[in-house]
Amino acid sequence: GGGGLPASTRCCPRVAPAGTTLSPRDHWRTPPAERQFIHSKDGATAESGVDYLAAQGARAVKVWYIVRPPDLPVSASVEAVNAAGAAAKKPNLPLIVDATGLAEAKAALQAGAKVLVHSVWDLPVDDEFIALAKRNGTILIPTLTVARGYVRMFQSVLDRKPPVGEDPNQCVDRYTMAKIQATAHLDIAVVRAD
């Protein structure tokens, strides 16, 4: 257990800057000058992406395991996720995966995921999932607001009104809050049906 962390640090909060996220989809949210995603369409591009992140000093590798049948089924990304997991092991970087379906979460665990973010939404986790997570010492982060947050931001653009913030303890810095408020003034073309 412990995700490969020393016993003395297992009870403490940990931060591992991952850098640019690997994604099986060349995502439309990626402006050319500010790459938010590294398109990892196969094993070679995933390995290259991990090598790049390691060279840049990333302390972890994050993969967004996007599933959109019929064009992007779970099986379409297995090679890339496995390659990312194998490449991340070489410099001893933990593999963090955003996999919100049970099938892709299991595939991520089989690839060696040490952290799963946003939990599994489509089905209850099963014994195989639990066994794989235990084998890896995987940490599961059950984020509760991701999907609603995207909907609220897109709705802000459509309604031309800033979203209501959820920061009762004022933990979000003023620059981030200003960006959130600015969504009401974005070009409506950024809200796409896909």
KOLMARVO-111965 format. One record per residue (C-alpha): x, y, z; residue in three letters. Coordinates in nm, 4 decimals. Example, Ala and Ser with C-alpha at 12.3 -4.5 7.8 and 13.67 -1.06 7.14 Angstrom:
! KOLMARVO-111965
{{1.2300; -0.4500; 0.7800}; ALA}
{{1.3670; -0.1060; 0.7140}; SER}
***
This chain:
! KOLMARVO-111965
{{0.0000; 0.0000; 0.0000}; GLY}
{{0.0843; 0.3672; 0.0140}; GLY}
{{0.1300; 0.4146; -0.3602}; GLY}
{{0.5073; 0.3748; -0.3393}; GLY}
{{0.5382; 0.6572; -0.0855}; LEU}
{{0.7598; 0.6381; 0.2229}; PRO}
{{0.5666; 0.5294; 0.5328}; ALA}
{{0.6512; 0.8584; 0.7059}; SER}
{{0.4601; 1.0603; 0.4439}; THR}
{{0.1514; 0.8438; 0.3886}; ARG}
{{-0.0611; 1.0370; 0.6373}; CYS}
{{0.0322; 1.3797; 0.4972}; CYS}
{{-0.1194; 1.5764; 0.2091}; PRO}
{{0.0865; 1.5422; -0.1077}; ARG}
{{0.1154; 1.7605; -0.4163}; VAL}
{{0.2693; 1.6320; -0.7385}; ALA}
{{0.2725; 1.8808; -1.0274}; PRO}
{{0.1973; 1.6804; -1.3392}; ALA}
{{0.2261; 1.9401; -1.6142}; GLY}
{{0.0314; 1.8989; -1.9368}; THR}
{{-0.2284; 1.6186; -1.9353}; THR}
{{-0.2019; 1.3340; -2.1867}; LEU}
{{-0.5275; 1.2810; -2.3771}; SER}
{{-0.6387; 1.0330; -2.6458}; PRO}
{{-0.8312; 1.3138; -2.8098}; ARG}
{{-0.6779; 1.6223; -2.9718}; ASP}
{{-0.9043; 1.8329; -2.7583}; HIS}
{{-1.0753; 2.1474; -2.8848}; TRP}
{{-1.0060; 2.3319; -2.5571}; ARG}
{{-0.6354; 2.3508; -2.6386}; THR}
{{-0.5211; 2.6914; -2.7660}; PRO}
{{-0.1972; 2.6666; -2.9696}; PRO}
{{0.0139; 2.8812; -2.7357}; ALA}
{{-0.1137; 2.7189; -2.4158}; GLU}
{{-0.1282; 2.3445; -2.4710}; ARG}
{{-0.3533; 2.2026; -2.2012}; GLN}
{{-0.3314; 1.8509; -2.3450}; PHE}
{{-0.0703; 1.6379; -2.5191}; ILE}
{{-0.2485; 1.4333; -2.7840}; HIS}
{{-0.1591; 1.0705; -2.7128}; SER}
{{-0.3212; 0.8743; -2.9915}; LYS}
{{-0.1049; 0.5614; -2.9509}; ASP}
{{0.1743; 0.4079; -2.7462}; GLY}
{{0.4540; 0.5990; -2.9160}; ALA}
{{0.2957; 0.9419; -2.8673}; THR}
{{0.2071; 0.8598; -2.5056}; ALA}
{{0.5655; 0.7512; -2.4315}; GLU}
{{0.6974; 1.0641; -2.6021}; SER}
{{0.4580; 1.2756; -2.3932}; GLY}
{{0.5794; 1.1157; -2.0696}; VAL}
{{0.9425; 1.1678; -2.1738}; ASP}
{{0.8653; 1.5353; -2.2391}; TYR}
{{0.6956; 1.5763; -1.9002}; LEU}
{{0.9834; 1.4055; -1.7185}; ALA}
{{1.2347; 1.6314; -1.8967}; ALA}
{{1.0325; 1.9359; -1.7892}; GLN}
{{1.0497; 1.8295; -1.4242}; GLY}
{{0.6973; 1.6935; -1.3784}; ALA}
{{0.6577; 1.4988; -1.0544}; ARG}
{{0.3666; 1.2929; -1.1921}; ALA}
{{0.1999; 1.2019; -1.5214}; VAL}
{{-0.1715; 1.2644; -1.5677}; LYS}
{{-0.3812; 1.0939; -1.8344}; VAL}
{{-0.7387; 1.1863; -1.9223}; TRP}
{{-0.8939; 0.8555; -2.0285}; TYR}
{{-1.1680; 0.9901; -2.2532}; ILE}
{{-1.4313; 0.7435; -2.3706}; VAL}
{{-1.6834; 0.8504; -2.6347}; ARG}
{{-1.8350; 0.5513; -2.8161}; PRO}
{{-1.8527; 0.4632; -3.0955}; PRO}
{{-1.5521; 0.6665; -3.2127}; ASP}
{{-1.3492; 0.6437; -2.8921}; LEU}
{{-1.4308; 0.3226; -2.6992}; PRO}
{{-1.2321; 0.2115; -2.3937}; VAL}
{{-1.0224; -0.0215; -2.6093}; SER}
{{-0.9041; 0.2649; -2.8337}; ALA}
{{-0.6867; 0.4099; -2.5560}; SER}
{{-0.5539; 0.0970; -2.3848}; VAL}
{{-0.2257; 0.1016; -2.5797}; GLU}
{{-0.1582; 0.4681; -2.5009}; ALA}
{{-0.2482; 0.4368; -2.1318}; VAL}
{{-0.0340; 0.1233; -2.0931}; ASN}
{{0.2565; 0.2983; -2.2649}; ALA}
{{0.2145; 0.6045; -2.0417}; ALA}
{{0.2145; 0.3800; -1.7348}; GLY}
{{0.5260; 0.1938; -1.8466}; ALA}
{{0.7073; 0.5154; -1.9418}; ALA}
{{0.6139; 0.6812; -1.6101}; ALA}
{{0.7690; 0.3916; -1.4166}; LYS}
{{1.1131; 0.4551; -1.5700}; LYS}
{{1.1665; 0.7927; -1.3935}; PRO}
{{0.9503; 0.6719; -1.0990}; ASN}
{{0.6634; 0.9142; -1.1691}; LEU}
{{0.3194; 0.8202; -1.0374}; PRO}
{{0.0503; 0.7735; -1.3006}; LEU}
{{-0.2603; 0.9824; -1.2290}; ILE}
{{-0.5659; 0.8975; -1.4394}; VAL}
{{-0.8986; 1.0719; -1.4897}; ASP}
{{-1.1151; 0.7673; -1.5712}; ALA}
{{-1.4782; 0.8083; -1.4689}; THR}
{{-1.6169; 0.4839; -1.6131}; GLY}
{{-1.5580; 0.1472; -1.4490}; LEU}
{{-1.4103; -0.0157; -1.7623}; ALA}
{{-1.1550; 0.2608; -1.8256}; GLU}
{{-1.0762; 0.2883; -1.4534}; ALA}
{{-0.9887; -0.0839; -1.4508}; LYS}
{{-0.7763; -0.0377; -1.7630}; ALA}
{{-0.5975; 0.2518; -1.5908}; ALA}
{{-0.5351; 0.0380; -1.2834}; LEU}
{{-0.3985; -0.2400; -1.5048}; GLN}
{{-0.1620; 0.0214; -1.6532}; ALA}
{{-0.0367; 0.0997; -1.3023}; GLY}
{{-0.2401; 0.4062; -1.1992}; ALA}
{{-0.1376; 0.5254; -0.8537}; LYS}
{{-0.4140; 0.7880; -0.8370}; VAL}
{{-0.7633; 0.7884; -0.9900}; LEU}
{{-0.9340; 1.1273; -0.9913}; VAL}
{{-1.3050; 1.2132; -0.9993}; HIS}
{{-1.4128; 0.8602; -0.8979}; SER}
{{-1.6175; 0.6136; -1.1061}; VAL}
{{-1.9593; 0.7430; -1.2080}; TRP}
{{-2.1252; 0.4920; -1.4373}; ASP}
{{-2.1320; 0.1729; -1.2277}; LEU}
{{-2.0527; 0.0621; -0.8747}; PRO}
{{-1.6922; -0.0483; -0.8341}; VAL}
{{-1.6552; -0.4265; -0.8200}; ASP}
{{-1.4201; -0.6779; -0.6613}; ASP}
{{-1.1805; -0.6682; -0.9588}; GLU}
{{-1.1521; -0.2888; -0.9319}; PHE}
{{-1.0857; -0.3101; -0.5582}; ILE}
{{-0.8237; -0.5848; -0.6030}; ALA}
{{-0.6415; -0.3854; -0.8733}; LEU}
{{-0.6503; -0.0676; -0.6635}; ALA}
{{-0.5144; -0.2527; -0.3597}; LYS}
{{-0.2400; -0.4159; -0.5681}; ARG}
{{-0.1247; -0.0733; -0.6911}; ASN}
{{-0.1736; 0.1084; -0.3616}; GLY}
{{-0.3982; 0.3423; -0.5606}; THR}
{{-0.5474; 0.6557; -0.4098}; ILE}
{{-0.9055; 0.7287; -0.5244}; LEU}
{{-1.0069; 1.0950; -0.5202}; ILE}
{{-1.3881; 1.1146; -0.5337}; PRO}
{{-1.4249; 1.4671; -0.6719}; THR}
{{-1.7889; 1.5666; -0.6440}; LEU}
{{-1.8308; 1.8783; -0.8602}; THR}
{{-1.6430; 1.8315; -1.1885}; VAL}
{{-1.9365; 1.7623; -1.4215}; ALA}
{{-2.1580; 2.0286; -1.2632}; ARG}
{{-1.8719; 2.2766; -1.2769}; GLY}
{{-1.8324; 2.2403; -1.6542}; TYR}
{{-2.2066; 2.2773; -1.7035}; VAL}
{{-2.2123; 2.5922; -1.4872}; ARG}
{{-1.9221; 2.7493; -1.6782}; MET}
{{-2.0788; 2.6768; -2.0174}; PHE}
{{-2.4136; 2.8064; -1.8918}; GLN}
{{-2.2390; 3.1260; -1.7805}; SER}
{{-2.1225; 3.1857; -2.1365}; VAL}
{{-2.4701; 3.1192; -2.2780}; LEU}
{{-2.6509; 3.3299; -2.0144}; ASP}
{{-2.3900; 3.6068; -2.0275}; ARG}
{{-2.3830; 3.6040; -1.6430}; LYS}
{{-2.0926; 3.5054; -1.4178}; PRO}
{{-2.1440; 3.1739; -1.2390}; PRO}
{{-2.2165; 3.1781; -0.8688}; VAL}
{{-1.8974; 3.0839; -0.6882}; GLY}
{{-1.8634; 2.7936; -0.4466}; GLU}
{{-1.5815; 2.9228; -0.2311}; ASP}
{{-1.7285; 2.9913; 0.1143}; PRO}
{{-1.3847; 2.9888; 0.2796}; ASN}
{{-1.2315; 3.2154; 0.0121}; GLN}
{{-0.9562; 2.9685; -0.0774}; CYS}
{{-0.9504; 3.0582; -0.4485}; VAL}
{{-0.7143; 3.3419; -0.5353}; ASP}
{{-0.8479; 3.6654; -0.6879}; ARG}
{{-0.6885; 3.6016; -1.0291}; TYR}
{{-0.8676; 3.2678; -1.0660}; THR}
{{-1.1922; 3.4241; -0.9427}; MET}
{{-1.1515; 3.6999; -1.2044}; ALA}
{{-1.1146; 3.4358; -1.4773}; LYS}
{{-1.4284; 3.2594; -1.3547}; ILE}
{{-1.6207; 3.5882; -1.3625}; GLN}
{{-1.4865; 3.6577; -1.7150}; ALA}
{{-1.6623; 3.3493; -1.8568}; THR}
{{-1.9772; 3.5598; -1.8901}; ALA}
{{-1.7996; 3.7663; -2.1547}; HIS}
{{-1.6473; 3.4863; -2.3643}; LEU}
{{-1.7437; 3.4373; -2.7268}; ASP}
{{-2.0478; 3.2123; -2.7332}; ILE}
{{-1.8732; 3.0051; -3.0047}; ALA}
{{-1.6565; 2.8410; -2.7337}; VAL}
{{-1.9623; 2.6447; -2.6167}; VAL}
{{-1.9822; 2.3492; -2.8529}; ARG}
{{-2.2315; 2.0681; -2.8671}; ALA}
{{-1.9625; 1.7997; -2.8381}; ASP}
***
